Amino acid sequence: MLQKDLANFIGVCEDSITLWENNRNEPSIIYYPKIIQFLGYVPFDVDDSTLGGKIKLYRYLHGLSQTELALKLEVNESTVFHYENNKHKPLPKTLRKFKLLLNYNILRY
C-alpha cells in the first residue's frame, strides 16, 4: 500500500505517515481507531487483563483522550489517569456510568 493510500484511509497527510514510520512523531489518539483497524491489532502497550488496561483500551479503540473520557463519565481527568494506572478503583456509581456511557464490557476483572 502506498503512503498516500494509507494517509487517505486514516485521514491525515502523507507527511504524517512518513513521520510516524520514521519515529519522528506519534499519531494523535484521534487516529488510533483507524490505525488499529488498518493493522488489525492494537500496536500500543495496553495490559487489558486489568480494569485500568481495559479502560485505556476502550479509549484507544474510540480515539478518546483522558479528558474526553472524563467529561463523558463526569469525573476529573486525573481520576481517569488513576483508574488507568490501577491506583484507584472506580466507585460503584462510576462503574455503572462506564456500563451506560461506554456500552462496553470493561467491567469483568
N, C-alpha and C positions, 0 to 999 in steps of 0.2 A: 504494500500500500504506500502511496506517495504521502509525503508530509502534508501537502495541501489537502488531500482527501481526508486525512485524519483530522486536520485542523477544522475542516468544514463539519465533520461529524461531531466534534467536541464543541465547536462554536468559538474558536479562537483563531488568531492569525498564525500563519506558518512559522513566524519567528518564535512564537511561544513554544511550539513543538520542538524546534531546534534547541532552545534554551533548556527545556526540560530534559531532552535527550542527553545534553552535554553537562547536566547537573549544575547549570549556571543560574537556575531559577527553579522554583517549585510551583506547581499549579495551585491556584486558589481552590478552596474547598467547594466552591460552587461548581467546579468542573469534575469533582470526584465521581459523581454518578455516571457521567458519560465515559470517563476513563475506566471505571470498573466494568461498565457494560462492554466497552471495546475489548478489554483484556480478558474478561470472563472470570476474573478473580479480584480480590482486594489486595492491591500491592503495598498497602500500608501496614505498619506494625500495630495490630489490634489483637488483644487477647480476649476473645469472645467467650471464654469459659467463666468470666466474672460478670457481675451485673454492670460494673463500670465499663468493661470492654464492650458489652452489648449496647450500652448507651452510646459509646463512641462510634461503634459500627453503624448504629442507626443514623447518627449524624452524617457519617461519611457517605452512606448509601443515599441519603437525601440531600446532600450538599448544604448542610446547616452548620453555621458557626455555633460556638457555645453560647454566644449572646442571643442568636436567633432561637435556639432551643430553650434557653432560659425564659425568653419572652413568651414562648408558646406554653411553657409549664408554669408561668407566673412565679418564677424563683429568680434568685440572683445569679448572675453569670458565674461567680465564684463557687456557688453551690453546685452547678453542673460540673465545674472543674473538679471539685472534691468527690462528686459521685463517680466521675470517670476514672479517678485515681484511687478509687476504693477507700477513701479516707472517711467518708460518711455514707451511711445507708439512707436512702430516701424514707421519709415518713410514710405511713400507710396512705395518707391523703395524696401525697405526691405520686406514689405508686399507682394509685387509681387514675391520676391525671395522665401518667405515661400510657396506661391502657386506653384511655379515652382519646387523648390528643394524638398519640402516635400510631394507634391502631396497629401495633407491632408487638409480638410476643417476646419482650425483653425481660419478662419477669420470672422466668424459670431459672433459678440458680440454686 
